[in-house]
């Protein structure tokens, strides 16, 4: 019996989910499918420059699993770019996480919200202190 698949954690969901070569009608294009979790893998590894280990932690998968996800994602994108295909981003085995994180400064008690995928803030935006924590509520 196969082991059940673990949902990959995705923290970024842009409104855009379709890309196609300019100037070519859809009826003349082939299409490839990039899953939402594959797009997240490309974002973490290639856009944000995370290591496979760090990105795997973000997606709640092992380093090796992350490596397989990003390798497949790059193959799909390369196929579309080289062969002039449209990319449809949909599906996959994923779960969206909250879109925002709340932080509280220990120095001035300022509370602020940061979007997921932006990394840990360097300091409090109000007093510039580095002594703050993430509020889980």
C-alpha positions as CSV (number, residue, x, y, z in Angstrom):
1,X,0.0,0.0,0.0
2,X,1.4,3.4,-1.0
3,X,2.1,6.0,1.6
4,X,-0.4,8.9,1.6
5,X,1.0,12.1,0.1
6,X,1.8,14.9,2.4
7,X,0.3,18.3,1.6
8,X,3.0,20.8,0.6
9,X,2.7,24.2,2.3
10,X,2.3,27.1,-0.1
11,X,2.6,30.7,1.2
12,X,2.2,32.7,-2.0
13,X,-0.8,32.8,-4.3
14,X,-0.7,35.4,-7.0
15,X,-3.9,36.1,-9.0
16,X,-2.1,35.2,-12.2
17,X,-2.3,31.5,-13.2
18,X,-1.8,31.5,-16.9
19,X,1.1,32.4,-19.2
20,X,1.4,32.2,-22.9
21,X,3.7,33.4,-25.7
22,X,2.7,36.8,-27.0
23,X,1.1,37.1,-30.4
24,X,0.2,33.4,-30.8
25,X,-3.5,32.5,-30.6
26,X,-4.5,30.0,-28.0
27,X,-5.9,27.6,-30.6
28,X,-2.4,27.3,-32.0
29,X,-0.6,26.6,-28.7
30,X,0.1,23.5,-26.8
31,X,-0.2,23.8,-23.0
32,X,1.8,22.5,-20.1
33,X,0.6,22.2,-16.5
34,X,2.7,23.6,-13.6
35,X,1.2,22.7,-10.2
36,X,0.8,25.3,-7.5
37,X,3.4,23.6,-5.3
38,X,5.8,23.5,-8.2
39,X,5.4,27.2,-8.7
40,X,6.1,27.7,-5.0
41,X,9.2,25.6,-5.3
42,X,10.5,27.8,-8.1
43,X,9.7,30.9,-6.1
44,X,11.6,29.7,-3.0
45,X,14.6,28.3,-4.8
46,X,15.0,30.5,-7.9
47,X,13.4,33.9,-6.9
48,X,14.3,34.0,-3.2
49,X,17.5,31.9,-3.5
50,X,16.7,29.5,-0.6
51,X,18.7,26.3,-0.2
52,X,16.8,23.1,-0.9
53,X,16.9,22.3,2.9
54,X,15.5,25.7,3.9
55,X,12.8,25.7,1.1
56,X,11.8,22.1,2.1
57,X,11.2,23.3,5.6
58,X,9.0,26.2,4.3
59,X,7.0,23.7,2.2
60,X,6.9,21.1,5.0
61,X,8.7,18.4,2.9
62,X,12.2,16.9,3.1
63,X,15.1,18.3,1.2
64,X,15.1,15.4,-1.2
65,X,11.4,15.8,-1.9
66,X,11.8,19.6,-2.5
67,X,14.6,18.8,-4.9
68,X,12.3,16.5,-6.9
69,X,9.5,19.1,-6.9
70,X,11.8,22.0,-8.1
71,X,13.4,19.7,-10.7
72,X,10.0,18.8,-12.2
73,X,8.9,22.5,-12.1
74,X,12.0,23.6,-13.9
75,X,11.5,20.9,-16.6
76,X,7.9,22.2,-17.2
77,X,9.0,25.8,-17.4
78,X,11.9,24.9,-19.7
79,X,9.6,23.0,-22.0
80,X,7.2,25.9,-22.3
81,X,10.0,28.5,-22.9
82,X,11.9,26.4,-25.4
83,X,8.9,24.9,-27.3
84,X,6.6,28.0,-27.1
85,X,3.9,26.4,-25.0
86,X,1.4,28.1,-22.7
87,X,1.8,27.4,-18.9
88,X,-1.4,26.7,-16.9
89,X,-0.8,26.9,-13.1
90,X,-3.3,24.7,-11.3
91,X,-3.7,21.7,-9.1
92,X,-1.1,19.8,-7.1
93,X,-0.9,18.5,-3.6
94,X,-0.8,21.6,-1.5
95,X,-2.3,23.6,1.4
96,X,-2.3,27.4,1.5
97,X,-1.0,28.9,4.7
98,X,-2.2,32.1,6.2
99,X,-1.3,35.0,4.0
100,X,0.0,37.2,6.9
101,X,2.1,36.9,10.0
102,X,1.8,39.1,13.1
103,X,4.8,40.4,15.1
104,X,5.0,42.1,18.4
105,X,8.0,44.3,19.6
106,X,9.2,43.5,23.1
107,X,10.5,47.1,23.4
108,X,7.6,49.2,22.4
109,X,4.7,46.6,22.2
110,X,4.1,47.7,18.6
111,X,2.1,45.0,16.7
112,X,2.4,44.8,12.9
113,X,1.6,42.4,10.1
114,X,4.0,41.0,7.4
115,X,3.0,39.0,4.3
116,X,4.1,35.4,4.0
117,X,7.1,34.8,1.8
118,X,8.8,38.1,2.6
119,X,11.3,36.6,5.2
120,X,11.7,37.6,8.8
121,X,11.8,41.4,9.4
122,X,15.0,42.8,10.6
123,X,13.6,45.2,13.2
124,X,10.4,46.8,14.5
125,X,9.1,49.4,12.1
126,X,8.1,51.7,14.9
127,X,11.2,51.8,17.2
128,X,13.8,50.0,15.0
129,X,14.5,47.5,17.8
130,X,15.5,43.9,16.9
131,X,13.8,42.3,20.0
132,X,10.5,41.2,18.7
133,X,8.6,37.9,18.3
134,X,5.9,36.4,16.1
135,X,2.5,36.2,17.6
136,X,0.8,32.9,16.6
137,X,-2.8,34.2,17.0
